[in-house]
Amino acid sequence: MGNDNTHMSTGNKGAIGTFFDELDPVVYGIGLGVSVLAIIALVLSPEASRNFINNAFTWMTTSLGWAYLMVGFFLVVFGLFLLLGPWGNIRIGKPDEDPEHSFKSYFAMLYSAGIAAGIVFWGPAEAVSHYTLYAPPSNSPLAGAADPGTPAAAVDAVAYTFFHWGISAWSFYVLLALPIAFFAYRYGAPLRISTVLAPFLGTDNLDGWLPKLIDITGVFATIGGIATSLGFVGGQFLGGLNYIFGIQTTDMLTILMITGLTVAFTLSAALGVEKGIKRVSNFNMVVFFFLMVVAFVFGPTAYILDLGVESIGQYVNNFISVSMYTNSAGFDPAGFVGAWTVFYWAWWFAWAPFVGLFIARISRGRTVRQMVGTGVIASTGATIPWFAALGGSSIWMENNGVAPIVETYNNIGYDGLGYPLFEAMLPGALGVFLMLTFLLLVTTFFVTSADSSTLALGMLTTGGKEKPSTINRTIWGVTMGLLAALLLVFGGANALQTASVLTGGPFAIVLLIAVWATIRTFRHVEPVFLTQKEVDQRGSGIDPSEGIGTDDD
């Protein structure tokens, strides 16, 4: 009876009352408060903010770059163990539970949330940058001492792109999602980052200062990661308007454009997983594969195949050494490792909270092997052909004078490199159609990531509620959009890059805790498919309210 009265009371309060009732005031207040302070600082003291950002980036990359690389490599190794080892058959949820979503929708939502428009931004840009503009150091394991602009340098450039966007990035996301999803769907723990502490504290003790600190860290990392991505997408969208229509970029246009994107992803998030996020994700994957096939068929097909196959071999053969490469012979925070690899790893760390939460949210009924296989192997398998097709086409077109790739970079920067690429693939109106489709993909990829991140922020700041209120998601959407616009206007790409490095770095510690939690948990779970009756008979060895394991664990 008490529950009915509570329900009626909440319903009578309406949307605003529900919004306040669901909040975790500590996590929400600190997360939103620091975000607002950052916005105020960027508006009132842009020069001082830029100096702080640059100094912080220099310190993080020079002092802690090695730690980013070590954590990243360790996560890959553990992910491969989960994929191939005896724990792969453990099911997320009840042991006989069916998956909540079909594989097609599961993959589409997972991939669209995890990769975002960064793949569209860097697809035509990164390989040609390594090839001609900013080559890796000659002592790099993937450089092969090749001179920039040579055929060997093309292989190295594409291989480095595979390394930055391959299994390392995807391992970060899945390994955080795994313990959260397991405890949420097996033992009813809340869907929030601090659930990684359940094996140590128990599911009934996740409201103390340490769980709240971890959730607050997740909020900061998510804001920094999404603001970085939204800023890059904004730049690419404006680059498309400049290249296709000759519209010059202004600060006001930047703010208006990011506002429009913010409205789009906030609406998608407000519609929820089924009506909004799933539909946009499925549409997004159709456009993605369409453009990838177009680039392969109408681009230099034979060259793409030759270059792609050789680059995969280079990537696989040198994976361990390049994962540990810090350029210790002459580390420069503005150099290749700091500006590319450390930045990417920090960016993936920053994305891990919301992508991990979102993967956990949609993984009910999947096994550990299915989660890791889909989230790491299948996702990498979809990413590599994209970078081979677009990166290989960019290099070939630049070398053969087919498209002004480097000239476009000199005029409008990385933002515009995809447009001359697709314009050159088909003549006349068809080329314009491809450019507009590419512009559409920029938008849909970002919306699918931003709406899932908005949902994750709502979950984090409501104590793990699966469906946070529309008001909550709208506030976070507006906050991230405003922060991204100001970072782009007042600080440019460097500010976006640093926002990701600063907010993502501390979250690497949480990822290590997640691995520890997984090991501690799965040691006590039967690694086979069992019915619920069999589990009840055998016992799992776990008391979720008290934590897991024995005193000598």
C-alpha angles and dihedrals in degrees: 000000000000090000091052092052091048090051092049091047092052092047092052091053091063128206097323093048091049090050093055094041094055097048126111093217096202098050094038095044097048094041095049093037094056090045091054091048090053090051091050092048092051091050099043101034110022095157094050090045091052092050092050091048093050094047092047092050092050093050095046096049097043098041103034106023091105090055093053090053095045094050091047093053093046092053091053092051092050092046091055089050090055091049095050103025135085095270092067093093095057109116126226102232128007112353093248097038121128122228114273094222134035116258092250094055092039092055093042093052094042094047096043092049095046104043102035125174090315088089089054092046097048100029095089094023114048101059094046088048092055088044101051115357111038109010121191116257115278092243093057115118089236097043099072089197088279118160115240113265096027126116091252090053089055091059091047092048095053092042090055089051090053089050094052094047102031137087095322095066095044093048090061092059101044097046091057093046094051104071092036093053093043095054094038096053100030099041107015097250117161119271098246138110095257089065086086084078093059094097089057104034103023127243092275095057103058098111100078129106096271096054090046091050090053092048091049090051088052091052092052093046092049093050092049094046096048094042088054092050095044089051093051091047090049090053092049092047090051090045088056092050088050096047099040102034104017092241110158119227118246132173091250092050089049092054093045092049094049089046089056092049090047091054090049097053093039090056090049091050091047090056090058134224100306102040100031119016098037094048095047091045093053092048090046093055091051091055091044095054091042092058092043091054091046091052091049097045100038096032126072094299099181092046092049091053094047094045095042096051093047092046092052089054091049091049094049096043095050101034098113096044095045090047088060098039113123100158089239090172089074114352113191119183089214091046133094103284095044096042096044119017100030090043092051094047091050089048091053090047089052091050094046097083098057098030089047092049091047093049088049089050094055100035101080110138095017123120123236090252092051091050094049094039093051097036098045113016102032092040092050088046090058093043100052097058090051094054092042092052099042098032093045091047092050093052093045094047092048092049094047098041093243096128131015096240100152092036089055089050090053091050104042105000130234089325094081106039097104094058101063087042095060093035089061095050097070130021129250119331092005090060090050089050091054091049091051090047089052089051089051091051090053088057100043094045091054094045091054091053098040095049091051090048091050089052090049092051089051090051092047094051096045098053094263102314109169094216110033117194121276090243091057093050092045093053091051092046092053092045094053093045093051093047092049092049093051093046090052095046099042103027108020125203093329091060091049091049093049094047088060095046094048097047097037099049099070090048090066086078090057090052090055089050088052090055091049090048091051093051093046091049103042093050086073100042125090105248094215138080108271133171118242090251091055091049091051090050097047099035122222098239089238130118101188093194093059105036127253138287136014135293092266096053 
